[in-house]
């Protein structure tokens, strides 16, 4: 007859594993239930505020309004939320393109929108990296058809750097200087 011996360390490891699995399951079920309920992710844009999409236009852009929700790590959460929205936009455009019942004009428009979205994502990343290369700890850029919002990590930004960032944005996106908003976030 074989005797099974269990040590306290083994029991503790098994319990920790069960707790970890429960935590992952809870997070995933919460995420899935909010996705199924049609909740849109928050998009942080201004200091101590979160921007919430309230409606999506036909061109894939969102109308944004401020909310009072605080973000623990603004820049990380901003990028995650932006990526969620962009993924949804790409998915919708791909469905239109792949649908056999889509007319040729609508398919061409969806293909153009998909290329434009890809260019926007590329420009946002390029601008964020250019700003970080100018010795700022972090930056978040959101490009929409009418305006570009730039959030730079820090307490303040001097006029020279502000003008340099506006110049980067204008040259990269084609937006005029008046269409660029720069703010800071600690």
The 8 nearest C-alpha neighbors of each residue, nearest first, counted from 0:
[[1, 2, 3, 4, 5, 6, 9, 7],
 [0, 2, 3, 4, 5, 6, 9, 10],
 [3, 1, 4, 0, 5, 6, 9, 7],
 [4, 2, 1, 5, 0, 6, 9, 10],
 [5, 3, 2, 6, 1, 7, 9, 10],
 [4, 6, 3, 9, 7, 10, 8, 2],
 [5, 7, 9, 8, 4, 10, 11, 3],
 [6, 8, 10, 9, 11, 5, 12, 4],
 [9, 7, 11, 6, 10, 12, 5, 13],
 [8, 10, 12, 6, 11, 7, 13, 5],
 [11, 9, 13, 7, 8, 12, 14, 6],
 [10, 12, 8, 14, 9, 13, 15, 7],
 [11, 13, 15, 9, 14, 10, 16, 8],
 [12, 14, 16, 10, 15, 11, 9, 17],
 [15, 13, 17, 11, 16, 12, 10, 18],
 [16, 14, 18, 12, 17, 13, 19, 11],
 [17, 15, 13, 19, 14, 18, 12, 20],
 [16, 18, 14, 20, 15, 19, 21, 13],
 [19, 17, 21, 15, 16, 20, 22, 14],
 [18, 20, 16, 22, 21, 17, 15, 23],
 [19, 21, 17, 23, 22, 18, 24, 16],
 [20, 22, 18, 24, 19, 23, 25, 17],
 [23, 21, 19, 25, 24, 20, 18, 26],
 [24, 22, 20, 26, 25, 21, 27, 19],
 [23, 25, 21, 27, 22, 26, 28, 20],
 [26, 24, 22, 28, 23, 27, 29, 21],
 [25, 27, 29, 23, 24, 28, 30, 22],
 [26, 28, 30, 24, 29, 25, 31, 23],
 [29, 27, 31, 25, 30, 26, 32, 24],
 [28, 30, 26, 32, 27, 31, 25, 33],
 [31, 29, 27, 33, 28, 32, 34, 26],
 [30, 32, 28, 34, 33, 29, 27, 35],
 [31, 33, 35, 29, 34, 30, 28, 36],
 [34, 32, 36, 30, 35, 31, 38, 29],
 [35, 33, 31, 37, 36, 32, 38, 30],
 [36, 34, 32, 37, 33, 31, 38, 30],
 [35, 37, 33, 34, 38, 32, 31, 39],
 [38, 36, 35, 34, 39, 33, 32, 40],
 [39, 37, 33, 36, 34, 40, 35, 32],
 [38, 40, 37, 41, 52, 34, 51, 84],
 [41, 39, 80, 38, 42, 51, 83, 84],
 [42, 40, 51, 50, 80, 43, 49, 39],
 [43, 41, 50, 51, 80, 49, 77, 44],
 [42, 44, 49, 50, 77, 41, 45, 48],
 [43, 45, 50, 49, 42, 48, 46, 150],
 [44, 46, 48, 43, 47, 49, 182, 150],
 [45, 47, 184, 48, 183, 44, 182, 185],
 [48, 46, 69, 45, 49, 67, 70, 68],
 [49, 47, 67, 45, 46, 66, 68, 65],
 [48, 50, 43, 66, 65, 68, 42, 44],
 [49, 51, 65, 42, 43, 64, 63, 44],
 [50, 52, 41, 63, 42, 64, 53, 49],
 [53, 51, 63, 61, 54, 62, 50, 39],
 [54, 52, 62, 51, 63, 55, 61, 64],
 [53, 55, 62, 61, 52, 56, 63, 60],
 [54, 56, 61, 60, 59, 62, 57, 53],
 [55, 57, 58, 60, 59, 61, 54, 62],
 [56, 58, 59, 55, 60, 61, 54, 112],
 [57, 59, 56, 60, 112, 55, 61, 109],
 [60, 58, 57, 56, 55, 88, 61, 112],
 [61, 59, 56, 58, 55, 143, 62, 57],
 [62, 60, 55, 52, 54, 63, 56, 59],
 [61, 63, 54, 52, 53, 55, 60, 64],
 [64, 62, 52, 51, 50, 61, 53, 65],
 [63, 65, 50, 51, 66, 52, 62, 53],
 [66, 64, 50, 49, 48, 51, 67, 63],
 [65, 67, 49, 48, 68, 50, 64, 51],
 [66, 68, 48, 69, 49, 65, 47, 50],
 [69, 67, 66, 49, 48, 70, 47, 50],
 [70, 68, 47, 48, 67, 71, 49, 73],
 [69, 71, 73, 72, 68, 47, 76, 49],
 [70, 72, 73, 69, 76, 75, 74, 68],
 [73, 71, 70, 75, 74, 76, 77, 69],
 [72, 74, 70, 76, 75, 77, 71, 43],
 [73, 75, 77, 76, 72, 78, 139, 138],
 [76, 74, 78, 77, 73, 72, 79, 80],
 [77, 75, 79, 73, 78, 74, 80, 72],
 [76, 78, 74, 80, 43, 75, 79, 42],
 [77, 79, 81, 75, 76, 80, 82, 74],
 [80, 78, 76, 82, 81, 77, 83, 75],
 [81, 79, 83, 77, 82, 78, 42, 40],
 [80, 82, 78, 84, 83, 79, 77, 85],
 [81, 83, 85, 79, 80, 84, 86, 78],
 [84, 82, 80, 86, 81, 85, 79, 87],
 [83, 85, 87, 81, 86, 82, 88, 80],
 [86, 84, 88, 82, 87, 83, 89, 81],
 [85, 87, 89, 83, 88, 84, 82, 90],
 [88, 86, 90, 84, 85, 89, 91, 83],
 [87, 89, 85, 91, 86, 90, 59, 92],
 [90, 88, 86, 92, 87, 91, 93, 85],
 [89, 91, 87, 93, 88, 92, 86, 94],
 [92, 90, 94, 88, 89, 93, 87, 95],
 [91, 93, 95, 89, 94, 109, 90, 96],
 [94, 92, 96, 90, 95, 91, 97, 89],
 [95, 93, 91, 97, 92, 96, 98, 90],
 [94, 96, 92, 98, 93, 97, 91, 101],
 [95, 97, 93, 106, 94, 98, 92, 109],
 [98, 96, 94, 95, 93, 99, 101, 106],
 [97, 99, 95, 100, 101, 96, 94, 93],
 [100, 98, 101, 97, 96, 102, 95, 106],
 [101, 99, 98, 102, 95, 97, 103, 96],
 [102, 100, 98, 99, 106, 105, 95, 103],
 [103, 101, 105, 104, 106, 100, 99, 107],
 [102, 104, 106, 105, 107, 101, 108, 96],
 [105, 103, 107, 106, 102, 108, 101, 109],
 [106, 104, 108, 102, 107, 103, 109, 101],
 [105, 107, 103, 96, 109, 104, 108, 102],
 [106, 108, 110, 104, 109, 105, 103, 111],
 [107, 109, 105, 111, 110, 106, 112, 104],
 [110, 108, 112, 106, 111, 107, 92, 113],
 [111, 109, 107, 113, 108, 112, 106, 114],
 [110, 112, 108, 114, 113, 109, 115, 107],
 [113, 111, 115, 109, 110, 114, 116, 108],
 [112, 114, 110, 116, 115, 111, 109, 117],
 [113, 115, 117, 111, 112, 116, 118, 110],
 [116, 114, 112, 118, 117, 113, 111, 119],
 [117, 115, 119, 113, 118, 114, 112, 120],
 [116, 118, 114, 120, 115, 119, 113, 121],
 [117, 119, 115, 121, 116, 120, 122, 114],
 [118, 120, 116, 122, 121, 117, 123, 115],
 [121, 119, 123, 117, 122, 118, 116, 124],
 [120, 122, 118, 124, 119, 123, 125, 117],
 [123, 121, 125, 119, 124, 120, 126, 118],
 [122, 124, 120, 126, 140, 125, 121, 119],
 [125, 123, 127, 121, 122, 126, 128, 120],
 [124, 126, 122, 128, 123, 127, 121, 129],
 [127, 125, 129, 123, 128, 124, 122, 130],
 [128, 126, 124, 130, 138, 129, 125, 139],
 [127, 129, 131, 125, 126, 130, 132, 124],
 [130, 128, 126, 132, 131, 127, 125, 133],
 [129, 131, 133, 127, 132, 128, 126, 135],
 [132, 130, 135, 128, 133, 129, 134, 137],
 [131, 133, 129, 134, 130, 128, 135, 127],
 [134, 132, 130, 131, 135, 129, 160, 128],
 [135, 133, 132, 131, 136, 130, 137, 129],
 [136, 134, 131, 137, 133, 130, 152, 132],
 [137, 135, 131, 152, 134, 138, 153, 151],
 [138, 136, 152, 135, 131, 151, 139, 74],
 [137, 139, 151, 127, 150, 152, 131, 130],
 [138, 140, 150, 149, 127, 74, 151, 141],
 [141, 139, 149, 123, 148, 127, 150, 142],
 [140, 142, 148, 147, 143, 123, 149, 139],
 [143, 141, 147, 146, 140, 148, 119, 123],
 [142, 144, 146, 145, 147, 141, 60, 119],
 [143, 145, 146, 142, 60, 147, 174, 58],
 [146, 144, 143, 178, 147, 174, 142, 179],
 [147, 145, 178, 143, 179, 144, 142, 148],
 [146, 148, 142, 179, 141, 143, 180, 178],
 [147, 149, 180, 141, 140, 179, 181, 146],
 [150, 148, 140, 181, 139, 180, 182, 151],
 [149, 151, 182, 139, 183, 138, 181, 140],
 [152, 150, 138, 183, 184, 137, 153, 182],
 [153, 151, 184, 137, 185, 183, 138, 136],
 [154, 152, 185, 184, 155, 183, 151, 156],
 [153, 155, 185, 183, 184, 152, 156, 151],
 [156, 154, 153, 183, 157, 182, 184, 152],
 [155, 157, 161, 160, 158, 154, 183, 153],
 [156, 158, 160, 159, 161, 155, 162, 163],
 [157, 159, 161, 160, 162, 156, 163, 155],
 [160, 158, 162, 161, 157, 163, 156, 164],
 [161, 159, 163, 162, 158, 157, 164, 156],
 [160, 162, 158, 164, 159, 163, 157, 165],
 [161, 163, 165, 159, 160, 164, 166, 158],
 [162, 164, 160, 166, 161, 165, 159, 167],
 [165, 163, 167, 161, 166, 162, 160, 168],
 [166, 164, 162, 168, 163, 167, 169, 176],
 [165, 167, 163, 169, 164, 168, 170, 162],
 [168, 166, 164, 170, 165, 169, 171, 163],
 [167, 169, 165, 171, 166, 170, 172, 164],
 [170, 168, 174, 173, 166, 172, 171, 167],
 [169, 171, 167, 168, 173, 172, 166, 174],
 [170, 172, 168, 169, 167, 173, 122, 126],
 [173, 171, 174, 169, 168, 170, 122, 142],
 [172, 174, 169, 170, 171, 175, 168, 176],
 [175, 173, 169, 172, 178, 176, 168, 146],
 [176, 174, 178, 177, 169, 173, 179, 168],
 [175, 177, 178, 179, 165, 169, 174, 166],
 [178, 176, 175, 179, 180, 174, 146, 165],
 [177, 179, 146, 175, 176, 174, 147, 180],
 [180, 178, 147, 176, 177, 146, 148, 165],
 [181, 179, 148, 149, 147, 178, 182, 146],
 [182, 180, 149, 150, 148, 179, 183, 161],
 [181, 183, 150, 151, 149, 180, 184, 45],
 [184, 182, 151, 150, 152, 153, 155, 154],
 [183, 185, 152, 46, 153, 151, 154, 150],
 [184, 153, 152, 154, 183, 46, 151, 73]]
